[in-house]
């Protein structure tokens, strides 16, 4: 071992640390897919019927949701618990929720775990969430995600997606009606196609890359020229 002494590092002066002009940037550690809300025809019809029968009151409902993947969420069932309402509020009581979940558990054990949608109709046309609507979403934050829908009487429906797991909120999410053919319909039309649709070979094919047209005579070329400004297009495709 070398017994020679090692010189201590030379001390240099250093200014005190101080804040600078910060330019904070952030990005998620994993990709966040923008959600898309899909609605079955039955669920759509149920929500519209409730809205038509709500009068001047604010009425709410719950719904089951199936996660389809790729950011798609399908609202496929609508259920109404007992509630206390007037023109400015909709209060879901614990007894009503308990009765609803008990009935659902007996009929479909998976329905309760898929209850990730709360919708309600506003008495006017505005679908902007009220402070109470925002506070209500706190009661659902034990879920990884939840959907809120607010419906006006002028045909507007506005959905908000709460991704509690990632701490992300999506306002005014796009939505559409989703129609999935059942197996009997698929089988019916598969049989129709197999019976009535016959595939034939083309009479000629056009090769735009080679500039040659098998079966394409001068008369055809003249007709094509009239449609495309009388140019010799078979030599000018890029």
N, C-alpha and C positions, 0 to 999 in steps of 0.2 A: 504493500500500500504506500502510496506517495504521501510522505509526511509534510510536504511543502504546504504552507498556508495558502488558502484560497482567498483572493481579494473579495471583499464584500461589494455587491453591486453599487454603482455610483447613483446617488440620489439626484433626481432631476426635479426641477420646480414643476408644479401643476396648479392650474387655476381651479377654483371651486366650480363644481358642476352647476349649471344654471339652465333653466328652460329655454328652448329655442322656438322658432316659428314652426309649430307642429303641422304636419300634413298626414293625418292618420288615414290609412287605407285598411280595408278589411275584406276578407273573402271567406266563405264557408269552407270547412275542412273536407266536406263531401258535397257532391253535386246536389242541388235542390231543384227538383223537377216541378215546374208550374202545374198545379192541379187542374183537372177538367171535370166538371160535374155532369153526369149523365143521369137521366130520369126515365124510368119505365113509363109506358103509356098509362098504366093503371095508377101509378103514383102521381103522375101529372094530373089525371082526371080527378083523383081524390082531393088533391090540394086545391084545384080550381073549384070543386063543389063546396069545400069548406069555406073558401073565400066568398062564394056567392051566398052562403047561408050565415055569414058572420054579422050581417047587419052593420051597425055603426060601432061594433065592439072589436077589440083586439083579441083574436082567438089564436091559440097555439096548438102545435102538434109535434110529435116525435116521429122519427123515421129510421128504418134500418138501411144500412149502406154496405155494399159489397165492394171491396177494393179489387179492381181488375188488373192492376199493374200499369206501369208506364204513366203514372200520375192520374189515372182515370178512376173515378169513384161513382158507383151506380146507386142512386136512391131507388130502392125497390119495394118499400113497404111504408105505409103511413098509418099511425096509430094516435088516437086522441085520449089523453088522460083527463080525469076530472080536474077542473080549474076554476078559478075565480077571476072574472074579467069585468072591465068596463071600457070606455072609449079610449083610455090612455094607458092601460096596463093589462097584462095577462100573467097571472100568478099560478104556477103549478104547485098544488099542495102535495105533501108527502104521502097522505093516504091514497090520493088518486094515482100517484106514481107507483106506490106499492101494489095496488090492485092490478094495474096494467102489467107490471113486470111479473106478477104471479100468474096471471092468465097466459102471458106469452111463454113463460117457462114451461107451462104444462102443454102448450100447443106446439112450440118450437124451441127447443133448448138453446139453439144458436141465435135466436132473434135478440135476446137480451144483450149478448156480447157484441152484436152488430148495430146497436142503437147509437149511432154517431151523427144524428141529424136532428136539429131543432128548427122548426119553421113557425112563423106566425104572420098573420095578416095585419097590416096597419089600417086604421079606419079611413085614411085618405089615400092619396096617390104617392106620397113620399116613401121611399124605401131606405132613407138614411137611418142608421141605427141610433136609438136614443141612449142616454146615459144608463138607463135601466137595462137595455139590450146588451150593452157592453159589460155591465156588472154581472149579468146572468151567465156570461161565458166563463166566469171564474169557477162556477160550480161544475163545469165539464172538464176542467184542466187536469183531472186525474187520468184522462184518456190520452193516448199518443197523438191523436188528432180529432177534430170535430168540425162539423159543417153547420153554419147558420144560414137560414134563408129568410128574407123579409119580402113580403108580397104586398103590392099596392093594388088598388082597384082599377087602375088604368092599363093593366096588362104587364106591368114591369115586375120582374123578379130579380132580386139581387142576393148573391151568395157570397159568403165570406168563409174562407178555409183557415182554420187555426191549427198550425203544426206545433203542438205544445212540446213535442220531443226536441225539435230543433230550435224552438223559439222564433218561428217565422209565421207571419200572418199574410194572407193573400186576400185583398179586397176585390170585390166585383169580379168574381171568377166566371169564366165563360161556362155556359151550360147549353145542353141540347137534349132532345128526346131520343132515347136509345131503344130501337126495336130489334130484338133478337128472334129470328124465326125458330119455332119449336121443331122437334124431331119429326113429327108427323108432316109438317109443311115441307121440311127439307126432303123427306122421303117422297112426298107427292110430286114435287117439281123435279127431283132427280129422275123419277120414272118418266115424267113427261118429256124431259130433255132426251133421255135415252131412247124413247120411242119415236119422237117426232123431229129430232134434229139430226141431220145427216151432214157429215163433213165431206167436202169435195176438194179435189186438187185444183189449184189455180190454173187458168188457161195459159197464162204467161207470167213471167216475173220481170221486174225492172231492176237492173243493176246500175245504180247511180254512180258507184265508185268506178266501174270500168268504162262507163259511158256507152255501153252496148245494151240494146233493148231486144232480147229474144222475142220474136213474134210481133215486133213493133214495126209496121210498114210505113211507107211514105204518107199514106192518107192519114194514119194515126198521128204522124209527126206534124202534119199540117194542121190537124184539129187541135193538137196540143199547143202549137204556136199561136193559134188564135186566142187561146185561153191565157197564155202567158206573154202577151205583148209581141207575138210573132218573132220570138227569139229562139235560137237553137239551144234549148235548155239542156239537152242531153250532154253537152260538152262543158256546161258552165256551173254544175253543182259543186259546191265547196263543202 
